[in-house]
Amino acid sequence: MTAPLEPLDPSSLPEPVDVSDDRAALAAVAAVVAAGPFDATWESLASHRVPRW
């Protein structure tokens, strides 16, 4: 049996991040997708072959 978890001290948490305007992050993701070998579609990803480990 595992020991009970200690209560979380809210003052130890980082400040909340404002994500109300996430255009810059979404633009960065779109740039990575555009530069990669696949489109952001299921059809494109269906052509991906999983390597044999």
Phi and psi in degrees as GROMACS dihedral restraints (atoms count N, CA, C in turn):
[ dihedral_restraints ]
;  ai    aj    ak    al  type     phi  dphi    fc
    3     4     5     6     1   -89.8    20    10
    4     5     6     7     1   155.1    20    10
    6     7     8     9     1   -73.3    20    10
    7     8     9    10     1   147.7    20    10
    9    10    11    12     1   -64.3    20    10
   10    11    12    13     1   150.5    20    10
   12    13    14    15     1   -76.8    20    10
   13    14    15    16     1   146.7    20    10
   15    16    17    18     1   -70.4    20    10
   16    17    18    19     1   146.6    20    10
   18    19    20    21     1   -60.9    20    10
   19    20    21    22     1   143.8    20    10
   21    22    23    24     1   -79.5    20    10
   22    23    24    25     1   131.1    20    10
   24    25    26    27     1   -90.1    20    10
   25    26    27    28     1   108.4    20    10
   27    28    29    30     1   -57.0    20    10
   28    29    30    31     1   -27.2    20    10
   30    31    32    33     1   -71.1    20    10
   31    32    33    34     1   -13.8    20    10
   33    34    35    36     1   -87.9    20    10
   34    35    36    37     1    -5.5    20    10
   36    37    38    39     1   -82.2    20    10
   37    38    39    40     1   150.2    20    10
   39    40    41    42     1   -70.1    20    10
   40    41    42    43     1   164.1    20    10
   42    43    44    45     1   -63.6    20    10
   43    44    45    46     1   146.3    20    10
   45    46    47    48     1   -61.6    20    10
   46    47    48    49     1   150.1    20    10
   48    49    50    51     1   -99.6    20    10
   49    50    51    52     1   131.2    20    10
   51    52    53    54     1   -81.1    20    10
   52    53    54    55     1   113.0    20    10
   54    55    56    57     1  -112.4    20    10
   55    56    57    58     1    21.1    20    10
   57    58    59    60     1   -68.0    20    10
   58    59    60    61     1   -25.4    20    10
   60    61    62    63     1  -124.1    20    10
   61    62    63    64     1    90.9    20    10
   63    64    65    66     1  -103.4    20    10
   64    65    66    67     1    22.5    20    10
   66    67    68    69     1   -60.4    20    10
   67    68    69    70     1   -39.5    20    10
   69    70    71    72     1   -65.4    20    10
   70    71    72    73     1   -42.4    20    10
   72    73    74    75     1   -66.8    20    10
   73    74    75    76     1   -41.8    20    10
   75    76    77    78     1   -66.7    20    10
   76    77    78    79     1   -35.0    20    10
   78    79    80    81     1   -65.3    20    10
   79    80    81    82     1   -38.3    20    10
   81    82    83    84     1   -65.3    20    10
   82    83    84    85     1   -41.0    20    10
   84    85    86    87     1   -64.7    20    10
   85    86    87    88     1   -43.8    20    10
   87    88    89    90     1   -61.4    20    10
   88    89    90    91     1   -37.3    20    10
   90    91    92    93     1   -66.2    20    10
   91    92    93    94     1   -39.7    20    10
   93    94    95    96     1   -66.2    20    10
   94    95    96    97     1   -43.9    20    10
   96    97    98    99     1   -61.6    20    10
   97    98    99   100     1   -44.5    20    10
   99   100   101   102     1   -63.2    20    10
  100   101   102   103     1   -32.0    20    10
  102   103   104   105     1   -82.5    20    10
  103   104   105   106     1   -14.4    20    10
  105   106   107   108     1   -85.9    20    10
  106   107   108   109     1   177.5    20    10
  108   109   110   111     1   -80.3    20    10
  109   110   111   112     1    -6.3    20    10
  111   112   113   114     1  -123.0    20    10
  112   113   114   115     1   153.9    20    10
  114   115   116   117     1   -86.9    20    10
  115   116   117   118     1   166.1    20    10
  117   118   119   120     1   -86.0    20    10
  118   119   120   121     1    55.5    20    10
  120   121   122   123     1  -134.9    20    10
  121   122   123   124     1   155.0    20    10
  123   124   125   126     1   -65.5    20    10
  124   125   126   127     1   -34.6    20    10
  126   127   128   129     1   -62.3    20    10
  127   128   129   130     1   -42.3    20    10
  129   130   131   132     1   -66.1    20    10
  130   131   132   133     1   -44.6    20    10
  132   133   134   135     1   -67.9    20    10
  133   134   135   136     1   -24.5    20    10
  135   136   137   138     1   -62.9    20    10
  136   137   138   139     1   -23.3    20    10
  138   139   140   141     1   -81.1    20    10
  139   140   141   142     1    -6.5    20    10
  141   142   143   144     1   -71.8    20    10
  142   143   144   145     1   133.3    20    10
  144   145   146   147     1  -106.7    20    10
  145   146   147   148     1   124.5    20    10
  147   148   149   150     1   -72.1    20    10
  148   149   150   151     1   131.3    20    10
  150   151   152   153     1   -68.0    20    10
  151   152   153   154     1   150.6    20    10
  153   154   155   156     1   -83.7    20    10
  154   155   156   157     1   118.1    20    10
